[in-house]
């Protein structure tokens, strides 16, 4: 199958606002581990994992066999019936929850839907429609989640059913609070108190944040940030919704959940992507009294945690834990970040190297360290030609997102680093000395 023909057919039936990577888009026909092949037979190292999703890799026998076995039994029942593997999955997740006390889980079909559910629980529990989100954040593509997404390019409408205020995010490279200081002074966190006191009624339902902002360009919060934020939230009882859609299940290397790098407990944790390793599943896990607050109304999910997705997610979670993929993320991620930092010394186009574990980023810049989205596009193309797939993000689409399956080996990381070094040299030569 030719990509050119497939692209023409795609354009005839799909909305024009659905983005495709590359000047000549490609399609992935199959994958194995951390490698994939396109429809024309070209092989690639997959260092984006289907947007930070293929956490255990492609075609993992322990996962695919579990799914195949369930397919032969029953595809669908809905949450009106007991689903054994859904219950097992919930029990295993609750065992590892970063929340103390009694906890409950509600399964849905995606990260967007999980954030929708978290907003429902929080606003119902607090009897408030007010929410505080972070600038540069991304929480989904539905009407309510676009309303709490702090990036205009992902929010095609300014309307929202919520009353939303935006707090400054801890974006060290471009932070107005500490740009002239050697390290973060946490004034971005302190500003939250003024937002609560001056921009809201004071009775806010929830504050929602990603431990590392994903679509925003893998922006990581500095030490002490969430501790300071939680102190302010607790002053008026505001709930903390932690969006772990991209950071969960060991991707950051140092912890199973991204928020565990900080000495705080969220009230609700939202998860998806790596939970199903590509299967359509998301969930909200939280304090029991918050999750139960929608009572006495009846709520169900036709597809959430269905027999196929919950069986695959359970097998995936077992695979992550049994093979210590978190430990591998730490080891290989540390090596890869060191390589990226050394590249930055020789390539002025790199304005920042950031991230943890196997959630790493390169922010590409031009003169005056201004965002350079054109350089990011050229880098993407240069990597693809050499057999490496990476992602892109950031407010100006100038950040390269690196998020391979957690099964990646040091040898494969070294190969990828070599390709990225060559790609940086190519775009640097094209743009001239900066």
N, C-alpha and C positions, 0 to 999 in steps of 0.2 A: 504494500500500500504506500503510495506517495504522499508525503506530507502536504505538498502543494494542493493536491486534489482534495484532501481532507480539510484543509484550511478553507477552501472555496465552499465546501458543503457546510462547514461550521458557520461561516458568515451568512449563509442563506437562511439558517434556521435559529441561530442563537442571537441574543441581544448584542448590539454593538458595544455596550458598555462593559461586557465581560472581557477582562484583560487576558492577553496571551503573552508569554515570554518569547523573546527573540524576534529578530527581524523576519526570520522564516520560522514560524512556530513548529514545534515537534510534538509528537505524541508518544507516550510510553506504552509499549506493548506488554512487557513482562519485566519482572525483577527477581533477583536472588540475593539475599543478604543485603549488602550495601551497594550493589551494582544493579543497573537497569539497562534495558535495551529499547531503542525506539522502533517505530514501524518500518524503518528502512534498514534495520540491523545494526545500527551504531551503538556501541557500548559506552556507558558513563559510570563514573563514581557518583552516587547520589548523596550530595551534601546539603540537601534541603528537605528530603524526606516527606514530600507531598505537603509542604507547609508545616514543618515541625510535627509531623504526625506518625510516620513510620518509625516508631521508637525502637522496636525490636527488629526491624528490617523486613525485607520482602520474602514472601514464600517460606516462612518459618514452619517447618513440618509440625512442631508441637502445637502451633496455633491453627494452621490450615486443616490438620487432621481432626482437631476438635470441632471446627466449624462444619467440616464435611459430615462428621458423625451426627451432628445436630440436624443438618439439612435432611438427612434420611429419616428423621423422627417427626418433627413438626417445625414449620417455618414461623408461625404466628399464633398468638393466643390473646394478647392484650393484657394490661395490668388488672383486669377484672378476674384473672385467674392466678393462682400461685405459680411462680416460675422458679424452680429450684436453683438454677445457676445464677439468677438475678439475686436471690437471697444470699448465696455463697459469696458472690462478688461484693455485695454490700457488707457482709460480715468481715471480709478480708480488708476492705477499704477502711472500715471503722476501726479495725485493729491498728491501722497506721495513721489515723487522723491526727492532725496538729491541733486538735481541739479537745479539751478535757470535759468530763461529765457525760451525760446522756446525749447520744447523737442519733440522727436519722438521715436517710438518704432518699432522694427522689431522682429516678432515672428519666432521661429525655433522649432526644435524637441527635443533639449537636451542642456545641459550645454556645452558640447564640441562644438556643432555647434554654440552656442551663442558666445563662445570665438573666434571661427573662424570668425564670422561676425564682432565682435568688432575689430579684427586685420585687417580685410579688410577695415573697415571704417577708422581706424586710419592711416594705411599706405597710403591709397588713399588721405586722407585729408592732410597729412603732406608730401606726395610725398617722402616717405622714407621707406626703408625696415628694418630699425634698430629698435630693441625692447630691452628693459631692463626688465628682470624678476628677481624674488627672488630665492635664493637657498631654497631648501625644498618645493618649490611650486608645485602645481598640477593644471593643467588647462584643461585636457582632453586626449582622447585616439586617436585623429586623427593625421595626419601627421604634420600639422602646430602646433597644441596645444602640441604635444609631444616635439616639438622643443623649446617651452617656459616653459617646465616643469623642475623644478630644482631637480629632483630625478632620478638617473640613472636607478633604477629598473622599472620606469614607462616610460622610453625612450629607446626602443629597437634599435633605430637607432640614429646616431649622425648627420645625414643629416637633413637639414631644408631649406625651401624656404625663411627664414628670417635670418637676421644677428643679433644674440642674444648675449647679455652680461648679466651676472648674478651678482646681487648685494647681499651682505650679508643680511641675514634675521635677524630680532630681536629675536633670540632664546636665551633667558636669561640664561637658564641652561648651555648652551655650547658655549656661545658667546666669541670669543677671545678678543673682545674689552673691555669687562667689567667684566670678570670672577672674577677679584680680587677686585671688587668694590661692595658696598652694593646695588646699583641700576643701571639701564641702564643709560649710559652717552650719548646715541644717536650718538656715533661715527659710528655705523652701518649705520645710515641715512646719516651722513656727507660724508661717503665714496662714496655715489652716485655721488657727484660732481667730484670726481677723475675718476670714471668710465666713465662719460660723456666726460670728457676732455681728457682722456688718452686711452680709449678703443673703442671709437666711432669717427665718423666724426664730431660730435657735433650737427648734424641734425638728432635727434632720433625721430621716429614716436610716440612711446608710452612707458610708464612704466606700467606694470601690476602687481597687487598684490591682495591677499585676506586679508581682515581685520583681520581674524583669519585663519591661514593656516589649511586646513582640513586634507587631506591625510598626510600632513607633521607632524601631531600629535597634532592638535588643538593648535598651537603656536600663542599666542596673542601678538600683537604689544603693546609696552608700551606707556603711555601718552606722547604726544608730537612728536611721531615718524612720523606720516603722515603729521603733520604740517611742520616739518623740510624737509621732502621729497618734499612736494608740493612747498616750497620755491625754491628748487633747480630745479625742473621741470619747474617752471614758468620763470626761467632765460633764457631759450632757447625755450620755447613754447611747451615742450614735453607734450603730452596728458597723462592723468591718467585714466587707465582702472581699475575699481574696480570690482573684481570678487566676487560677493555676492551669488554664487551658493549655498554655505552652510550656510552663515551667515544671509541671508535675511529673511524678514517677521517676525521679532520679536524674532528670536531664541536666540539672545544674551541677551534678557530681558530688557536691559537699553534703547535700541533704535530699531526702525523698521528695519533700515539698519545698518549693522555693522560699516560702515564708519562714521555714524552719532555720534559715540563716539569721533570723532576728528573734529576739526574746519577746515574742508577742503571740497571742492566740487570736485568730480571726473568729468571727461568729458563724460565717458561712464560707465554704470553699467550693469553688466552681471548677469543674474538670471536663475535659473532652479530649480531642486529638489523640495523644499518646495512650489514653485509656483503652481505645479499641484498636490501635495500631492500623487504622484505616477503616475499620468498621464504624458505622454511623451510631455513635452512642455518646452521651454526655450525662452529667449528674451534678446535683447540688448536695453537699454534705454539710450539716450544720447542727448547732445546738437544737436539741429536740423541741424545746418550747417555741423556737423561732420557726422551724419547719412545720410544726403542728398548728401554727397560728392561723392557717387558712380555714380551719374547722370553725363552724359546722358545715361549711360548703363542701361539696363533693368534687374532687379533682382526680383525674386519671390521665394516663398517657397511652394512646393506642399503640405507638411504636416504641416508646421508651423502655430500654432494658429488655427488649424482646428476646425470645429464646436464642436466635442466631447471634445477635450482638453481645448479649451477656455471656454466652458460652465462649465466644471468641475473646472478649475482654478478660474473662477469668483466666483463660489459657495464657493470654498475653501477660497479665499481671504475674502469674506464676512463673512465666519464663523470665521476666525482668528480675524477680526476686531470686529464683533458683540459680541464675547465672550471674548474679551481682553486676548487672548492667550499670547500676549507679557507680560502683567502684571503677568500672571501665571508663565511664564518662569522666570521672575525675582524673584518672591516669592519662588517658589519651587526650582529653581536653586540655590538661595542663601543658602537655608537650606541644599541642597545636597552638595554644595561645602564645607560648614562648616563641614559636616560629614566627607567628604573625607580628609579635612585638619587634623581633629582629628585622622583619621585612620593612616595618614602618621606619626604621632608621635609614634605610636605603631608598625608600620611595616616598617622596614628599607629598604625593597624592593622598596618602593615608593620613587623615587628620586625627583619627582616634581608633584604638583597638579596645574592645570591651566585651563583657560577657563572662560567663562561668561555665565550667564543664564543657558540654557539647552544645552550647548555645552562645555562639561567638559572633562578633560583628566587626567589620571594617567600615568606618565612615570615610568616604572619599570626598576630598575638598579641592578647591581651586585657589587662586590668588586670594590672600587675605583670609584663608581658611573658610571661605564661603562654600556652601554645599555645591557639589558638582554632580548632578544627576546624569549628565551626558557621559562622564567618566564611568559611572556605575553601569550604564548600559553597555559601554564598550568592554568593561571588565567581564560582564556576564557573557557576552558573545565570545570573548577571547577564551574564557574557561570552557565554554561549551565546545568550541572547535578542538580543544585539547582533551575532551572527554570528562569534564567535570561540571556537574550541575550545582549551582548555589542559588540563593534567593536574594531578594531585594526588599528594602523597606525604608522607614524614616519619613519625616514630614516632607522632605524634598526628594524622596526616592533616591537618595544618594548613599544609602547604607547597604552593604553586602551582608546578608544573613547566612550564617553557616550552622547547620543543624542536622548532621548526619544521624543515621540510626546509632543507638548506643552500643551496637555490636561492632562498631568500626575498630579496625586494628591500627596499631601504631604505624605499620608499614603502609596501610592505605592512607593514613593521615599524612605521612611523609610524602607520598605520591601526590596527594591533593595540594599540599603546601608548595611542592615544586611547580605544579601547574599554576597556582596563584601567583607565585613569584614571577614566572614567565609572563603571565597576563598583565601584571603590574608593570613590568618592564616594557611590554608592548604599548600599553596606553600611555606610559610616561614618555616613550620615544615619540609617539604620535603628537602629544601635546607640547613637547619640548620641555626644557628645564624650567621648573617653576621658581 
